[in-house]
């Protein structure tokens, strides 16, 4: 238990480190993304396809709409397993990206190798450029994670989302999809967002402590709703809760939740609603108000000024696509602080199970993180 507590404290520390790491990455955006932007600018592409699994997949889903809006290209996100076992259509007009923090995911590396073997270039994005991944891509690029040694990644997810967005901005700048002043303005907004992140960490921690019973000891089955880019946040939030607390958690697009999944929302269910700026915000708030008819364990994470025992109000001046960086923090802290209170009692068993299923290639001893 003492060892688990040490790991838990480190997990929380990684959350605390994330805003500064993001700040550093934004200030070095052109240099950080140079390898991938130079590769992207070699020809004209019609679409981008990202292959990933786990938190890396969730990060790509989170960044997708921002990338499409900025680059004016269709962005597809595929799981590594589906790419490896079912995808058959590859072409030279698609810009391929493989995403994996440790670079040791056996599925992701195999899926990347499949694309390479079909004769197409692919950029590998990772936190360890000396990992197995470098053998399965045309070029490899460090997305600026820094150090993160806890498998329940927080810093890695957030910096992956940021890197994909920074790539979109710098690639759009180089291909004249964005004027230089427009690109600089977006980066300035991102820097302001990192200052908001620091404040949100403390707010979310206080909110968790005020709702500890509901957000840990009484939390059994959890449903999380999000929309737009924040659907990726809902997915990552559910994954973190499952991994660290061994509680069943499922993410839904907000309106899809009302088309079936809400029928299992009984009074013992916990529902967490992510409300971001934009046209769907009023619908999210309406859902929060009405959902108490189904369960008293209804929580709202919102960027609007709003009061309530179950409300975490984060009224910071961020646009919808950047709100993901503050909305993920409460879920990361629920996972980190909940794990400190006991977390998953079967953690060691699942580590053995993961090894038996060969989800990661063996460590080489050169790891800087996972």
C-alpha positions in Angstrom: 0.0 0.0 0.0 2.9 2.3 0.7 4.2 1.8 -2.8 0.8 2.5 -4.3 0.6 5.7 -2.3 4.0 6.8 -3.7 2.8 6.1 -7.2 -0.5 7.9 -6.5 1.3 11.0 -5.4 3.4 10.9 -8.6 0.2 10.6 -10.6 -1.1 13.8 -9.1 2.2 15.4 -9.6 2.1 14.7 -13.3 -1.3 16.5 -13.4 0.3 19.5 -11.6 3.2 19.5 -14.1 1.0 19.5 -17.2 0.2 23.2 -17.5 3.9 24.2 -17.5 4.8 21.4 -20.0 2.0 22.6 -22.2 3.2 26.2 -21.9 6.7 25.1 -22.9 5.4 23.2 -25.9 3.4 26.1 -27.1 6.3 28.5 -26.9 8.4 26.0 -28.9 5.6 25.0 -31.3 7.4 25.5 -34.6 10.5 23.6 -33.4 8.5 20.9 -31.6 6.4 20.1 -34.7 9.0 20.7 -37.4 9.5 17.0 -38.3 5.8 16.3 -38.9 5.0 19.7 -40.5 7.9 19.3 -43.0 6.7 15.9 -43.9 3.1 17.2 -44.3 4.3 20.0 -46.6 6.0 17.7 -49.0 2.8 17.2 -51.0 -0.9 18.0 -51.0 -3.1 15.7 -49.0 -6.8 15.2 -49.0 -7.2 13.8 -45.6 -5.4 12.8 -42.4 -5.7 9.4 -40.7 -4.6 8.8 -37.2 -4.1 5.3 -35.8 -4.0 4.8 -32.0 -5.4 3.0 -29.0 -6.3 3.8 -25.4 -5.6 7.3 -24.2 -3.8 8.1 -27.5 -6.9 7.2 -29.4 -9.0 9.5 -27.1 -6.5 12.3 -27.6 -6.9 12.1 -31.3 -10.7 12.1 -31.0 -10.3 15.2 -28.8 -8.1 17.1 -31.2 -9.9 16.0 -34.4 -12.3 18.9 -34.9 -9.7 21.5 -34.1 -7.4 19.9 -36.7 -10.2 19.8 -39.3 -11.2 23.4 -38.7 -7.6 24.6 -38.9 -6.2 22.6 -41.8 -9.5 22.4 -43.7 -9.0 18.7 -44.2 -11.0 15.6 -43.1 -9.4 13.9 -40.1 -10.2 10.2 -39.4 -9.3 8.4 -36.2 -9.0 4.6 -36.3 -8.2 2.1 -33.6 -5.0 0.2 -34.1 -6.8 -3.2 -33.9 -9.3 -2.2 -36.7 -6.5 -0.8 -38.9 -4.5 -4.0 -38.5 -7.3 -6.5 -38.9 -9.9 -4.8 -41.1 -8.7 -1.7 -43.0 -7.9 -2.4 -46.6 -8.1 1.0 -48.3 -4.9 3.0 -48.2 -3.8 5.7 -50.6 -1.1 8.3 -51.3 -3.5 11.2 -50.7 -3.8 10.4 -47.0 -1.4 11.7 -44.4 -0.9 8.8 -41.9 0.0 9.3 -38.2 0.6 6.6 -35.6 0.2 7.7 -32.0 1.5 6.0 -28.9 3.1 7.5 -25.8 5.4 4.6 -24.8 6.0 3.5 -28.4 5.6 -0.1 -27.2 1.9 -0.8 -28.1 2.0 -4.1 -30.1 -1.2 -3.3 -31.9 -0.3 0.2 -32.8 3.1 -0.8 -34.1 1.7 -3.6 -36.1 -1.0 -1.4 -37.6 1.7 1.2 -38.5 3.9 -1.5 -40.1 0.9 -2.6 -42.2 0.5 0.9 -43.7 4.3 1.1 -44.3 4.3 -2.3 -46.0 1.5 -1.0 -48.4 4.1 1.5 -49.6 2.9 4.6 -47.8 4.7 7.1 -45.5 3.7 7.3 -41.9 4.8 9.6 -39.0 5.1 8.1 -35.6 4.3 10.3 -32.6 5.5 9.2 -29.2 7.1 10.1 -25.9 10.2 7.8 -26.6 11.8 8.1 -30.1 14.1 5.2 -29.3 11.2 2.8 -28.7 10.0 0.0 -30.9 7.9 2.5 -32.8 10.9 3.9 -34.7 11.1 0.6 -36.7 7.5 1.0 -37.8 7.3 4.4 -39.3 8.9 6.6 -41.9 9.7 9.4 -39.5 9.4 9.5 -35.7 8.6 12.6 -33.6 8.5 13.3 -29.9 5.3 15.1 -29.0 6.7 16.7 -25.9 5.4 14.6 -23.0 8.4 15.1 -20.8 8.6 12.5 -18.2 5.6 10.4 -17.1 6.2 6.9 -15.5 2.6 6.1 -14.4 0.7 3.9 -16.8 -2.6 5.7 -16.1 -1.5 8.6 -18.2 -2.7 12.2 -17.6 0.2 14.4 -18.8 0.6 12.2 -21.9 -3.1 12.6 -22.9 -3.1 16.3 -22.6 0.2 16.9 -24.3 -0.9 14.6 -27.2 -4.0 16.7 -27.7 -1.9 19.8 -27.6 0.7 18.5 -30.0 -1.9 17.5 -32.7 -3.4 21.0 -32.4 0.0 22.7 -32.6 0.8 20.6 -35.6 -2.4 21.8 -37.2 -1.6 25.4 -36.5 2.0 25.3 -37.8 1.1 23.2 -40.8 -1.7 25.6 -41.7 0.8 28.5 -41.3 3.3 26.8 -43.7 0.7 25.9 -46.3 -1.0 29.4 -46.1 -4.3 28.0 -44.7 -3.7 30.4 -41.8 -2.0 33.9 -42.0 0.9 34.1 -39.6 -1.0 36.6 -37.4 -3.9 34.2 -37.1 -1.6 31.4 -36.1 0.1 33.6 -33.6 -3.2 34.6 -32.2 -4.3 31.0 -31.7 -1.0 30.2 -29.9 -1.6 33.2 -27.7 -5.0 31.9 -26.7 -3.4 28.5 -25.9 -0.9 30.2 -23.6 -3.7 31.9 -21.8 -5.5 28.6 -21.5 -2.5 27.1 -19.7 -2.9 29.7 -17.0 -6.5 28.7 -16.6 -5.5 25.1 -16.2 -3.4 25.9 -13.2 -6.4 27.5 -11.5 -8.7 24.6 -12.5 -6.5 22.0 -10.8 -7.0 23.6 -7.4 -10.7 24.2 -8.0 -11.3 20.7 -9.2 -9.4 19.3 -6.2 -11.6 21.3 -3.8 -14.7 20.2 -5.6 -13.7 16.6 -5.4 -13.0 16.8 -1.7 -16.4 18.4 -1.1 -18.1 15.6 -3.1 -15.8 12.7 -2.0 -18.6 10.4 -1.1 -20.5 10.8 -4.4 -17.4 10.8 -6.5 -15.7 7.8 -4.9 -17.2 5.7 -2.2 -20.8 5.8 -3.6 -19.8 5.8 -7.3 -20.7 2.5 -8.9 -21.8 2.7 -12.5 -20.8 6.0 -14.2 -22.2 7.5 -17.4 -20.4 10.5 -18.9 -21.8 12.7 -21.6 -19.9 15.2 -23.9 -20.2 16.7 -27.3 -17.9 18.0 -30.1 -14.3 17.9 -29.0 -15.4 17.2 -25.4 -16.7 13.7 -26.5 -13.0 12.8 -26.4 -12.8 14.2 -22.9 -15.7 12.1 -21.8 -14.1 9.0 -23.3 -10.8 9.7 -21.6 -12.6 10.5 -18.3 -14.4 7.1 -18.5 -11.2 5.3 -19.2 -9.3 6.9 -16.3 -12.1 6.0 -13.9 -12.2 2.4 -15.1 -8.4 2.0 -15.0 -7.8 3.5 -11.5 -11.0 2.8 -9.6 -12.3 -0.4 -11.2 -15.7 1.2 -11.7 -17.8 0.7 -14.8 -17.8 3.9 -16.8 -19.1 4.7 -20.3 -18.9 7.8 -22.4 -21.7 9.0 -24.7 -22.2 11.8 -27.1 -24.8 13.9 -25.2 -27.8 13.5 -27.5 -27.0 9.8 -28.1 -27.3 9.3 -24.4 -30.9 10.3 -24.6 -31.5 7.7 -27.4 -31.3 4.5 -25.3 -28.5 4.7 -22.7 -30.6 7.0 -20.4 -32.9 4.1 -19.8 -30.4 2.4 -17.5 -30.0 5.6 -15.5 -31.4 4.4 -12.2 -31.1 6.2 -8.8 -27.8 4.3 -8.0 -26.2 5.5 -11.3 -23.8 8.5 -11.4 -24.0 10.8 -14.5 -21.4 13.4 -15.3 -22.3 16.0 -17.9 -19.6 18.0 -19.6 -20.9 21.5 -20.7 -18.6 23.5 -23.0 -19.1 26.9 -24.7 -21.0 26.8 -28.0 -24.4 26.1 -29.4 -25.0 22.9 -27.5 -24.4 24.4 -24.1 -28.0 25.2 -23.3 -29.0 21.6 -24.1 -26.3 20.3 -21.7 -27.6 22.6 -19.0 -31.2 21.4 -19.6 -30.0 17.8 -19.3 -28.4 18.6 -16.0 -31.5 20.2 -14.6 -33.9 17.4 -15.8 -31.7 14.4 -15.0 -32.3 14.6 -11.3 -35.7 13.0 -12.0 -33.7 9.8 -12.8 -30.8 10.0 -10.4 -29.7 12.3 -7.5 -26.1 11.5 -8.5 -26.0 14.0 -11.3 -22.9 16.2 -11.8 -22.2 19.1 -14.1 -18.7 20.3 -15.2 -19.4 23.6 -17.0 -17.7 26.7 -18.3 -20.7 28.8 -17.5 -21.2 30.7 -14.2 -23.4 28.3 -12.3 -23.9 27.3 -8.7 -24.9 24.0 -7.1 -23.5 21.4 -4.8 -22.9 19.0 -7.7 -21.7 21.8 -10.1 -18.0 22.5 -10.9 -18.2 25.9 -12.5 -15.1 26.8 -14.6 -16.1 30.2 -16.2 -12.8 30.9 -18.0 -12.7 32.7 -21.3 -11.7 29.8 -23.5 -13.2 28.7 -26.8 -15.1 25.4 -27.1 -12.2 23.6 -28.9 -9.7 24.7 -26.1 -12.1 24.0 -23.2 -11.0 20.3 -23.5 -7.8 21.2 -21.6 -9.7 22.4 -18.5 -12.6 19.9 -18.7 -10.3 16.9 -18.6 -8.7 18.0 -15.3 -11.6 17.0 -13.0 -11.7 13.5 -14.4 -7.9 13.1 -14.0 -8.2 14.2 -10.4 -11.1 11.9 -9.6 -8.9 9.1 -10.9 -5.7 10.3 -9.1 -7.3 11.2 -5.7 -9.7 8.2 -5.8 -6.8 5.9 -6.3 -5.2 7.5 -3.3 -8.2 6.5 -1.2 -7.9 2.9 -2.3 -8.5 2.7 -6.0 -8.5 -0.6 -7.8 -7.8 -3.4 -5.3 -7.0 -5.8 -8.1 -4.4 -3.6 -9.8 -1.5 -6.2 -9.6 -3.8 -8.8 -11.1 -4.5 -6.6 -14.1 -0.9 -5.9 -14.6 -0.2 -9.6 -14.9 -3.2 -10.0 -17.3 -1.9 -7.2 -19.5 1.5 -8.9 -19.7 -0.1 -12.2 -20.6 -2.1 -10.5 -23.4 1.2 -8.9 -24.8 -0.3 -5.5 -25.2 3.2 -3.9 -24.9 6.5 -5.0 -26.3 9.2 -5.7 -23.7 11.1 -2.7 -22.3 14.5 -2.0 -23.8 15.9 -0.2 -20.8 16.1 3.1 -22.7 12.6 4.3 -21.6 12.3 7.9 -20.4 8.8 7.3 -19.2 6.3 4.5 -19.6 
